[in-house]
Amino acid sequence: MLKRPDSPTDIPASIPVFPLTGALLLPYARRPLNIFEPRYLEMIDHALKGDRLIGLIQPMDTSVESPEGKVPLEKIGTVGRIVQFEETDNERYFVILEGLCRFELIKEMPTMNPFRRAMVDTTPYASDFEREFGEEAVDRPRFLKMMRDYAEFGNFDLDWDEIEKTGTADLVNFCAMVAPYGAAEKQALLEATTLETRAETLIAMAEFEMAKGGNRGSPLN
């Protein structure tokens, strides 16, 4: 098994990038992906033959989930590592990406492949490799209260025994990934400069949603 990268120096200067609207990936979190388009099937094949790294990033035009062509991309994305994959009967891949660290997109690279490739800089996000970085600044009791309030608002159950055992960073990042918000809000959560800022942003979003009084149902997607 390949060793998990543990610093920016372990990330190559250029990686394949997968533009996907609304798909947030944060460090140490895992995101399942169903891959079926030929260009991305080839991207997965390419990654599996090498370091298994893919950059997940949102397109600026979020009207299409997976846009064609060289549409402009957001400036910040996340390097993900394929930790599990399965070939399905209908010529698809089921892939699980684990978030490693965020990156700044420097420029796209010319390529003969059907998928896109870009030069990236992960050095501003070296702290992403430290799983618990920034936890001490988060008001965990306040964050848990928001979760309880939102669970009641949305009328869904949470496994509180499991939540109590989950580290603060993992908890905040998991909530950010499954929160039922749009692409712009997901990008804001990704670009939060600190874990505390991400937690406070989630609290503010939840409070705003509850104040509106609408019921959006379960936040798990």
Rosetta blueprint (number, residue, H / E / L):
1 M L
2 L L
3 K L
4 R L
5 P L
6 D L
7 S L
8 P H
9 T H
10 D H
11 I L
12 P L
13 A L
14 S E
15 I E
16 P E
17 V E
18 F E
19 P E
20 L L
21 T L
22 G L
23 A L
24 L L
25 L L
26 L L
27 P E
28 Y L
29 A L
30 R E
31 R E
32 P E
33 L E
34 N E
35 I E
36 F L
37 E L
38 P H
39 R H
40 Y H
41 L H
42 E H
43 M H
44 I H
45 D H
46 H H
47 A H
48 L H
49 K H
50 G L
51 D L
52 R L
53 L E
54 I E
55 G E
56 L E
57 I E
58 Q L
59 P E
60 M L
61 D L
62 T L
63 S L
64 V L
65 E L
66 S L
67 P L
68 E L
69 G L
70 K L
71 V L
72 P L
73 L E
74 E L
75 K L
76 I E
77 G E
78 T E
79 V E
80 G E
81 R E
82 I E
83 V E
84 Q E
85 F E
86 E E
87 E E
88 T L
89 D L
90 N L
91 E L
92 R L
93 Y E
94 F E
95 V E
96 I E
97 L E
98 E E
99 G E
100 L E
101 C E
102 R E
103 F E
104 E E
105 L E
106 I E
107 K E
108 E E
109 M L
110 P L
111 T L
112 M L
113 N L
114 P L
115 F L
116 R E
117 R E
118 A E
119 M E
120 V E
121 D E
122 T L
123 T H
124 P H
125 Y H
126 A H
127 S H
128 D H
129 F H
130 E L
131 R L
132 E L
133 F L
134 G L
135 E H
136 E H
137 A H
138 V L
139 D L
140 R H
141 P H
142 R H
143 F H
144 L H
145 K H
146 M H
147 M H
148 R H
149 D H
150 Y H
151 A H
152 E H
153 F H
154 G H
155 N L
156 F L
157 D L
158 L L
159 D L
160 W H
161 D H
162 E H
163 I H
164 E H
165 K H
166 T L
167 G L
168 T H
169 A H
170 D H
171 L H
172 V H
173 N H
174 F H
175 C H
176 A H
177 M H
178 V H
179 A L
180 P L
181 Y L
182 G L
183 A H
184 A H
185 E H
186 K H
187 Q H
188 A H
189 L H
190 L H
191 E H
192 A L
193 T L
194 T L
195 L H
196 E H
197 T H
198 R H
199 A H
200 E H
201 T H
202 L H
203 I H
204 A H
205 M H
206 A H
207 E H
208 F H
209 E H
210 M H
211 A H
212 K H
213 G L
214 G L
215 N L
216 R L
217 G L
218 S L
219 P L
220 L L
221 N L
